[in-house]
């Protein structure tokens, strides 16, 4: 009797009871609570979309930067990783600006991109990605093109855990087009903790330093809000009567800006930071780098005679600390440990921060007046997603945020994030009003987000501050030797019609150039439960 088994019979035996890669991936994502896919598909992604499950939703963006921005906003609000679907090397390249932002934002994203079939990769095929896993580095935490089709589900499971571990961030998996229909096994999901308690000896040293301080200062960053430590930082600041500043370029609101201990925002300049913190003998930086600079500086990083302490969730940030003691671990757990110590502070409450003068109406509205009016028209529970770099300092004065989870911006400085992020935040925040506060120049990097907002019917009001130019570059020109009257090439933005653009993408829009009607226009726009746009002409 011939006992040989044919190759076909061997394959049938080895695949008996198995499912396809596509089925294994869908099952994995469902169990991870990820049932939305943010994408812009191409030919190499189509097999993944066949027999699309009814409990999943594909959120389409008209350009890959929009896709990643929406996914980023959604993940930041939900606290769970978002799944992103891009098209080969070209789509990944288009998305790189917002992938860089997601990396700086510490946003957990599982980014996938299609790859050409494995059998033709040696022939440099059309739309093939050469060394696909290398393309998004260094702005992803982990990157892979699995060696075998059956390894794809396992790679995605590992990618999820890496994305969710602190410091969180994007990961990348390249998936050849012919992998989706190959046999694979259902993935067992391991339980992996994502929070690490900070070193208790280090926490005690910080606690003792705060107890003995005569005039402590806290500097808070985005990781406070990301870790859900808003209440803890407020309680700790109150227990020590410490002045609280916001770290330079922080992408979240981490302390109520109407609190009597709030001291304002640190600028991204070494000398100005030292000047602002002068007189504080202990500086405790929480959930932020110490410090982020935007221009070259000189001199000490902290005031002479001041002791620097830092609590962050990122070992790389701790390693780059310019001085003092840096403790690595989950921010909320670290603050809870500090609060569990006996609170012995008897120091006086610092003087309240000076109140800014009211902005007055003028024939050509100032940014200050526009934002002051928006502050009075909005509810404090409304969520603002901002990308108006030249107006941020003014926003920090005239548009305060007083509740947790109500402010998002980009930590990278790269434009094109704000509009799609507002869409993602709205998608993750049913029943809440979202305001996209965007500069005219910034908006044109990802204006297609208007279409996605319109198609999804989300309650987003996009407020466009139109000053007719890249104002941030005009400001920086002075630093680099230009005179105030000099023409700076490439900064003028004439003839942009934002109301027309909104209408073309199915979104209602209105232009305002009169101070006396701005308040009513904003109130009406914010009362809408559908996407709309308000273009404000400002000086």
For each residue, the residues with C-beta under 8 A, 3 or more apart:
1:
2:
3:
4:
5: 9 10 13
6: 9 10
7: 10 11
8: 11 12
9: 5 6 12 13
10: 5 6 7 13 14
11: 7 8 14 15
12: 8 9 15 16
13: 5 9 10 16
14: 10 11 18 183
15: 11 12 18 183
16: 12 13
17:
18: 14 15 183 184 185
19: 23 24 27 183 184 185 186
20: 23 24 180 181 182 183 184
21: 24 25 149 150 152 153 179 180 181 182 183 184
22: 25 26 47 48 50 51 180 181
23: 19 20 26 27 184
24: 19 20 21 27 28 152 153 184 185 186 187
25: 21 22 28 29 48 152 153 156
26: 22 23 29 30 53 56
27: 19 23 24 30 31 186 187
28: 24 25 31 32 153 156 157 187 189
29: 25 26 32 34 35 56 83 156
30: 26 27 33 34 35 53 55 56
31: 27 28 189
32: 28 29 80 81 160 189
33: 30 80
34: 29 30 80 81 82 83 110 160
35: 29 30 55 56 57
36: 56 57 58 59 74 82 83 427
37: 56 57 58 59 83 84 85
38: 59 61 67 68 70 71 74 82 83 84 85 424
39: 45 58 59 60 61 67 84 85 86
40: 60 61 62 63 64 66 67 85 86 87 91
41: 45 46 49 85 87 114
42: 45 46 87 88 91 114 127
43: 46 87 114 127 177
44: 87 88 114 115 116 127 176 177
45: 39 41 42 48 49 85 87 114 177
46: 41 42 43 49 50 177
47: 22 50 177 178 180 181
48: 22 25 45 85 114 175 180
49: 41 45 46 52 58
50: 22 46 47 180
51: 22
52: 49 56 58
53: 26 30 56
54:
55: 30 35
56: 26 29 30 35 36 37 52 53
57: 35 36 37
58: 36 37 39 49 52 85
59: 36 37 38 39 67 70 427 452 456
60: 39 40 452 455
61: 38 39 40 64 65 66 67 69 70 420 448 449 452
62: 40 66 448 451 452
63: 40 66 67 94 446 448
64: 40 61 67 68 86 87 91 92 94 95
65: 61 68 69 94 95 97 98 416 420 445 446
66: 40 61 62 63 69 70 419 420 423 446 448 449 452
67: 38 39 40 59 61 63 64 70 71 84 85 86 95 420
68: 38 64 65 71 72 84 95 98 99 101 102 109 111 420
69: 61 65 66 72 73 98 101 416 417 418 419 420 421 423 424 446 449
70: 38 59 61 66 67 73 74 420 421 423 424 427 449 452
71: 38 67 68 74 75 82 83 84 102 109 424
72: 68 69 75 76 82 98 101 102 105 107 109 417 420 421 424
73: 69 70 76 77 385 408 420 421 422 423 424 425 426 427 428
74: 36 38 70 71 77 78 82 424 425 427 428
75: 71 72 78 79 80 81 82 107 108 109 424
76: 72 73 79 105 107 226 408 421 424 425 428
77: 73 74 405 424 425 428 429
78: 74 75 82 428
79: 75 76
80: 32 33 34 75 108 164
81: 32 34 75 108 109 110 160 163 164
82: 34 36 38 71 72 74 75 78 107 108 109 110 424
83: 29 34 36 37 38 71 109 110 112
84: 37 38 39 67 68 71 95 109 110 111 112
85: 37 38 39 40 41 45 48 58 67 112 113
86: 39 40 64 67 91 92 94 95 111 112 113 114
87: 40 41 42 43 44 45 64 90 91 92 113 114 127
88: 42 44 91 92 113 114 115 116 127 128 129
89: 92 93 113 127 128 129 130 132 135
90: 87 93 94 127
91: 40 42 64 86 87 88 94 95 113
92: 64 86 87 88 89 95 96 99 111 113 129 132 135 136 172
93: 89 90 96 135
94: 63 64 65 86 90 91
95: 64 65 67 68 84 86 91 92 98 99 111
96: 92 93 99 100 136 139
97: 65 100 101 414 415 416 417 445
98: 65 68 69 72 95 101 102 414 416 417 420
99: 68 92 95 96 102 103 109 111 136 139 140 170
100: 96 97 103 104 139 412 414
101: 68 69 72 97 98 104 105 410 411 412 414 417
102: 68 71 72 98 99 105 107 109 139 169 170
103: 99 100 106 107 139 140 141 169 170 412
104: 100 101 251 410 411 412
105: 72 76 101 102 222 251 410 411 412
106: 103 167 168 169 222 223 226 314 411
107: 72 75 76 82 102 103 168 169 170
108: 75 80 81 82 163 164 168 169 170
109: 68 71 72 75 81 82 83 84 99 102 163 169 170 171
110: 34 81 82 83 84 156 159 160 163 170 171 173
111: 68 84 86 92 95 99 136 140 170 171 172 173
112: 83 84 85 86 156 172 173 174 175
113: 85 86 87 88 89 91 92 129 132 172 173 174 175
114: 41 42 43 44 45 48 86 87 88 174 175 176 177
115: 44 88 121 128 129 132 145 174 175 176 177
116: 44 88 120 121 125 126 127 128 129 176 177
117: 120 121 125 176 177 178
118: 121 149 176 178 179
119: 178
120: 116 117 123 125 128
121: 115 116 117 118 125 128 176
122:
123: 120
124: 128 130
125: 116 117 120 121 128
126: 116
127: 42 43 44 87 88 89 90 116
128: 88 89 115 116 120 121 124 125
129: 88 89 92 113 115 116 132 135 174
130: 89 124
131: 134 135
132: 89 92 113 115 129 135 145 174
133: 137 143 144 145 172 174
134: 131 137 143
135: 89 92 93 129 131 132
136: 92 96 99 111 139 140 143 170 172
137: 133 134 140 143
138:
139: 96 99 100 102 103 136 170
140: 99 103 111 136 137 143 169 170 171 172
141: 103 162 163 169 170 171
142: 158 159 162 171 172
143: 133 134 136 137 140 171 172 173 174
144: 133 155 159 172 173 174
145: 115 132 133 173 174 175 176
146: 149 151 152 154 155 173 175 179
147: 151
148: 151
149: 21 118 146 152 176 178 179 182 184
150: 21 153 182 183 184 185
151: 146 147 148 154 155
152: 21 24 25 146 149 155 156 173 175 179 184
153: 21 24 25 28 150 156 157 184 185 186 187
154: 146 151 157 158 187
155: 144 146 151 152 158 159 173
156: 25 28 29 110 112 152 153 159 160 173 187
157: 28 153 154 160 161 187 189 190
158: 142 154 155 161 162
159: 110 142 144 155 156 162 163 171 172 173
160: 32 34 81 110 156 157 163 164 171
161: 157 158 164 165 190 192 194
162: 141 142 158 159 165 171
163: 81 108 109 110 141 159 160 168 169 170 171
164: 80 81 108 160 161 168 192 194
165: 161 162 168 192 194
166: 194 195 196 313 314 330
167: 106 223 313 314 316 317
168: 106 107 108 163 164 165 194 226
169: 102 103 106 107 108 109 140 141 163
170: 99 102 103 107 108 109 110 111 136 139 140 141 163
171: 109 110 111 140 141 142 143 159 160 162 163
172: 92 111 112 113 133 136 140 142 143 144 159
173: 110 111 112 113 143 144 145 146 152 155 156 159
174: 112 113 114 115 129 132 133 143 144 145
175: 48 112 113 114 115 145 146 152 179 180
176: 44 114 115 116 117 118 121 145 149 179
177: 43 44 45 46 47 114 115 116 117 180
178: 47 117 118 119 149 181 182
179: 21 118 146 149 152 175 176 182
180: 20 21 22 47 48 50 175 177
181: 20 21 22 47 178
182: 20 21 149 150 178 179
183: 14 15 18 19 20 21 150
184: 18 19 20 21 23 24 149 150 152 153
185: 18 19 24 150 153
186: 19 24 27 153
187: 24 27 28 153 154 156 157
188:
189: 28 31 32 157
190: 157 161
191:
192: 161 164 165
193: 196
194: 161 164 165 166 168
195: 166 329 330 332 333
196: 166 193 313 328 329 330 333
197: 200 329 330 333 334 337
198: 202 203 311 327 328 329 330 333 334 337
199: 202 203 327 328 329
200: 197 203 204 337
201: 204 205
202: 198 199 205 206 325 327
203: 198 199 200 206 207 327 334 337 338
204: 200 201 207 208 341
205: 201 202 208 209 309 325
206: 202 203 209 210 284 309 311 325 327 338
207: 203 204 210 211 338 341
208: 204 205 211 212
209: 205 206 212 213 282 284 307 309
210: 206 207 213 216 240 242 282 284 338 345
211: 207 208 344 345
212: 208 209 282
213: 209 210 216 240 281 282 347
214: 281 347
215: 243 279 280 281 282 347 350
216: 210 213 240 242 243 280 281 282 283 284
217: 242 243 244 245 263 277 280 282 283 284
218: 233 236 237 242 243 244 245 255 284 285 286
219: 244 245 246 247 266 277 283 284 285 286 288 290 291
220: 224 233 244 245 246 247 250 254 255 286 287 288
221: 224 246 247 250 252 254 285 286 287 288 289
222: 105 106 225 226 247 250 251 252 254 287 288 411
223: 106 167 226 227 254 286 287 288 312 313 314 331
224: 220 221 227 229 230 233 252 254 255 286 287 331
225: 222 228 229 230 252 253 254 287 404 405
226: 76 106 168 222 223 252 287 331
227: 223 224 287 313 330 331 332
228: 225 332
229: 224 225 232 233 254 287 331 332 335
230: 224 225 233 234 254 255 404
231: 234 235
232: 229 235 236 332 335 336 339
233: 218 220 224 229 230 236 237 244 254 255 286 335
234: 230 231 237 238 255 256 259
235: 231 232 238 239 339
236: 218 232 233 239 240 242 335 338 339
237: 218 233 234 240 241 242 244 255 259 261
238: 234 235 241 261
239: 235 236 339 343 345
240: 210 213 216 236 237 343 345 347
241: 237 238 261 345 347 348 349 350
242: 210 216 217 218 236 237 261 284
243: 215 216 217 218 261 263 280 350
244: 217 218 219 220 233 237 255 259 261 262 263
245: 217 218 219 220 263 264 265 266 276 277
246: 219 220 221 250 254 255 264 265 266 396
247: 219 220 221 222 250 266 285 287 288 289 290 291 292
248: 265 266 267 268 273 291 292 293 294
249: 268 292 294 411 413
250: 220 221 222 246 247 254 288 411
251: 104 105 222 408 409 410 411
252: 221 222 224 225 226 407 408 409
253: 225 257 401 403 404 405 406 407
254: 220 221 222 223 224 225 229 230 233 246 250 286 287
255: 218 220 224 230 233 234 237 244 246 259 262
256: 234 259 262 401 402 403
257: 253 262 400 401 402
258: 262 400 402
259: 234 237 244 255 256 262 402
260: 349 352
261: 237 238 241 242 243 244 349 350
262: 244 255 256 257 258 259 353
263: 217 243 244 245 350 353
264: 245 246 276 353 396
265: 245 246 248 393 396
266: 219 245 246 247 248 272 273 276 277 291
267: 248 272 273 276
268: 248 249 291 292 293 294 295
269: 272 273 293 294 295 297
270: 273 274 291 293 297 298 299 301
271: 274 275 297 298 299
272: 266 267 269 275 276
273: 248 266 267 269 270 276 277 291 301
274: 270 271 277 278 299 300 301 302 303
275: 271 272 278
276: 245 264 266 267 272 273
277: 217 219 245 266 273 274 280 283 302 303 306
278: 274 275 303
279: 215 303
280: 215 216 217 243 277 283 303 306
281: 213 214 215 216 305 306 307
282: 209 210 212 213 215 216 217 306 307 309
283: 216 217 219 277 280 290 302 306 307 308 309 324
284: 206 209 210 216 217 218 219 242 309 310 311
285: 218 219 221 247 288 289 290 291 308 309 310 311 312
286: 218 219 220 221 223 224 233 254 310 311 312 331 335
287: 220 221 222 223 224 225 226 227 229 247 254 311 312 313 331
288: 219 220 221 222 223 247 250 285 291 292 312
289: 221 247 285 292 312 317 320
290: 219 247 283 285 301 308 310 317 321 322 324 326
291: 219 247 248 266 268 270 273 285 288 301 322
292: 247 248 249 268 288 289
293: 248 268 269 270 296 297
294: 248 249 268 269 413
295: 268 269 479
296: 293
297: 269 270 271 293
298: 270 271
299: 270 271 274
300: 274 303 304
301: 270 273 274 290 291 308 322 323
302: 274 277 283 306 308 322 323 324
303: 274 277 278 279 280 300 306
304: 300
305: 281
306: 277 280 281 282 283 302 303
307: 209 281 282 283 324
308: 283 285 290 301 302 321 322 323 324 325
309: 205 206 209 282 283 284 285 324 325 326 327
310: 284 285 286 290 317 318 321 324 325 326 327
311: 198 206 284 285 286 287 326 327 329 331 334 335
312: 223 285 286 287 288 289 317 318 326 327 328 331
313: 166 167 196 223 227 287 328 329 330 331
314: 106 166 167 223 317 318 328
315: 318 319 328
316: 167 319 320
317: 167 289 290 310 312 314 320 321 326
318: 310 312 314 315 321 326 327 328
319: 315 316 326
320: 289 316 317
321: 290 308 310 317 318 324 326
322: 290 291 301 302 308
323: 301 302 308
324: 283 290 302 307 308 309 310 321
325: 202 205 206 308 309 310
326: 290 309 310 311 312 317 318 319 321
327: 198 199 202 203 206 309 310 311 312 318 334
328: 196 198 199 312 313 314 315 318
329: 195 196 197 198 199 311 313 333 334
330: 166 195 196 197 198 227 313 333 334
331: 223 224 226 227 229 286 287 311 312 313 334 335
332: 195 227 228 229 232 335 336
333: 195 196 197 198 329 330 336 337
334: 197 198 203 311 327 329 330 331 337 338
335: 229 232 233 236 286 311 331 332 338 339
336: 232 332 333 339 340
337: 197 198 200 203 333 334 340 341
338: 203 206 207 210 236 334 335 341
339: 232 235 236 239 335 336 343
340: 336 337
341: 204 207 337 338
342:
343: 239 240 339
344: 211
345: 210 211 239 240 241
346:
347: 213 214 215 240 241
348: 241
349: 241 260 261
350: 215 241 243 261 263
351:
352: 260
353: 262 263 264
354:
355:
356: 397 398
357:
358: 372
359: 366 368 369 372 398
360: 369
361: 365 369 515 516
362: 365 366 369 515 539
363: 515
364: 513 537 538 539
365: 361 362 369 370 513 515 518 536 537 538 539
366: 359 362 369 370 538 539
367: 370 371 391 394 465 467 538 539
368: 359 371 372 394 397 398
369: 359 360 361 362 365 366 372 373 515 518
370: 365 366 367 373 374 465 518 536 538
371: 367 368 374 375 391 394 395 398 399
372: 358 359 368 369 375 376 398 399
373: 369 370 376 377 515 518 519 522
374: 370 371 377 378 399 435 437 463 522
375: 371 372 378 398 399 400
376: 372 373 519
377: 373 374 519 522 523 526
378: 374 375 382 384 433 435 522 526
379: 382 433 526
380: 401 402 403 406
381: 403 406 432 433
382: 378 379 406 432 433 434 435 526
383: 405 406 407 408 425 429 432 433 434 435
384: 378 399 401 406 407 408 434 435 436 437
385: 73 407 408 409 418 421 422 425 434 435 436 437
386: 392 395 407 408 409 418 437 438
387: 409 410 415 417 418 419 421 436 437 438 439 442 443
388: 391 392 395 418 437 438 439 442 465
389: 392 413 415 439 442 472
390: 439 467 470 471 472 474 475
391: 367 371 388 394 395 439 465 471
392: 386 388 389 395 396 409
393: 265 396 397
394: 367 368 371 391 397 398
395: 371 386 388 391 392 398 399 437
396: 246 264 265 392 393 399
397: 356 368 393 394
398: 356 359 368 371 372 375 394 395
399: 371 372 374 375 384 395 396 437
400: 257 258 375
401: 253 256 257 380 384 406 407
402: 256 257 258 259 380 406
403: 253 256 380 381 406
404: 225 230 253
405: 77 225 253 383
406: 253 380 381 382 383 384 401 402 403
407: 252 253 383 384 385 386 401
408: 73 76 251 252 383 384 385 386 421 425
409: 251 252 385 386 387 392 417 418
410: 101 104 105 251 387 413 414 415 417 418 421
411: 101 104 105 106 222 249 250 251
412: 100 101 103 104 105 417
413: 249 294 389 410
414: 97 98 100 101 410 417
415: 97 387 389 410 418 441 442 445
416: 65 69 97 98 419 420 442 445 446
417: 69 72 97 98 101 387 409 410 412 414 420 421 446
418: 69 385 386 387 388 409 410 415 421 422 436 437 438 442 443 446
419: 66 69 387 416 422 423 436 438 442 443 446 447 449 450 462
420: 61 65 66 67 68 69 70 72 73 98 416 417 423 424 446 449 452
421: 69 70 72 73 76 385 387 408 410 417 418 424 425
422: 73 385 418 419 425 426 434 435 436 449 453 460 462
423: 66 69 70 73 419 420 426 427 449 452 453 456 458 460
424: 38 69 70 71 72 73 74 75 76 77 82 420 421 427 428
425: 73 74 76 77 383 385 408 421 422 428 429 434
426: 73 422 423 429 432 434 453 456 458 459 460
427: 36 59 70 73 74 423 424 456 458
428: 73 74 76 77 78 424 425
429: 77 383 425 426 432 434
430:
431:
432: 381 382 383 426 429 459
433: 378 379 381 382 383 459 461 526
434: 382 383 384 385 422 425 426 429 458 459 460 461
435: 374 378 382 383 384 385 422 460 461 462 463 526
436: 384 385 387 418 419 422 460 461 462 463
437: 374 384 385 386 387 388 395 399 418 463 465
438: 386 387 388 418 419 442 443 462 463 464 465
439: 387 388 389 390 391 442 443 464 465 467 471 472
440: 443 444 464 465 466 467 468 493 496 498
441: 415 444 469 470 471 472 493
442: 387 388 389 415 416 418 419 438 439 445
443: 387 418 419 438 439 440 446 447 462 464 498
444: 440 441 447 493 496
445: 65 97 415 416 442
446: 63 65 66 69 416 417 418 419 420 443 449
447: 419 443 444 450 501 505
448: 61 62 63 66 451 452 505
449: 61 66 69 70 419 420 422 423 446 452 453
450: 419 447 453 454 462 501 502 505 506 507 531 533
451: 62 448 454 455 505 506 507
452: 59 60 61 62 66 70 420 423 448 449 455 456
453: 422 423 426 449 450 456 458 460 462 507 531
454: 450 451 457 505 506 507 531
455: 60 451 452 506
456: 59 423 426 427 452 453
457: 454 530 531
458: 423 426 427 434 453 530 531
459: 426 432 433 434 528 529 530 531
460: 422 423 426 434 435 436 453 531 532
461: 433 434 435 436 525 526 528 531 532 533 534
462: 419 422 435 436 438 443 450 453 502 507 531 532 533 534
463: 374 435 436 437 438 522 533 534 536
464: 438 439 440 443 498 533 534 535 536
465: 367 370 388 391 437 438 439 440 536 538
466: 440 496 498 535 536 537 538
467: 367 390 439 440 471 538 539
468: 440 492 493 494
469: 441 473 474 491 492 493
470: 390 441 473 474 490 491 493
471: 390 391 439 441 467 474 475 491
472: 389 390 439 441 475 476
473: 469 470 476 477 488 490 491
474: 390 469 470 471 477 478 488 491
475: 390 471 472 478 479
476: 472 473 479 480
477: 473 474 480 482 486 488
478: 474 475 482 483 484
479: 295 475 476
480: 476 477
481:
482: 477 478 486 488
483: 478 486
484: 478
485:
486: 477 482 483
487:
488: 473 474 477 482 491
489:
490: 470 473
491: 469 470 471 473 474 488
492: 468 469
493: 440 441 444 468 469 470 496
494: 468
495:
496: 440 444 466 493 501
497: 500 501
498: 440 443 464 466 501 502 509 511 533 535
499: 502 503 509 510 511 533 535
500: 497 503 504 509
501: 447 450 496 497 498 504 505 509
502: 450 462 498 499 505 507 508 509 532 533
503: 499 500 506 507 508 509
504: 500 501
505: 447 448 450 451 454 501 502
506: 450 451 454 455 503
507: 450 451 453 454 462 502 503 531 532 533
508: 502 503 528 530 531 532 533
509: 498 499 500 501 502 503 532 533 534 535
510: 499 521 525 532 533 534 535
511: 498 499 535 537
512: 517 518 521 534 535 536 537
513: 364 365 536 537
514: 517 518
515: 361 362 363 365 369 373 518
516: 361
517: 512 514 520 521
518: 365 369 370 373 512 514 515 521 522 536
519: 373 376 377 522 523
520: 517 523 524
521: 510 512 517 518 524 525 534
522: 373 374 377 378 463 518 519 525 526 534
523: 377 519 520 526 527
524: 520 521 527 528
525: 461 510 521 522 528 532 534
526: 377 378 379 382 433 435 461 522 523
527: 523 524
528: 459 461 508 524 525 532
529: 459
530: 457 458 459 508
531: 450 453 454 457 458 459 460 461 462 507 508
532: 460 461 462 502 507 508 509 510 525 528
533: 450 461 462 463 464 498 499 502 507 508 509 510
534: 461 462 463 464 509 510 512 521 522 525
535: 464 466 498 499 509 510 511 512
536: 365 370 463 464 465 466 512 513 518
537: 364 365 466 511 512 513
538: 364 365 366 367 370 465 466 467
539: 362 364 365 366 367 467
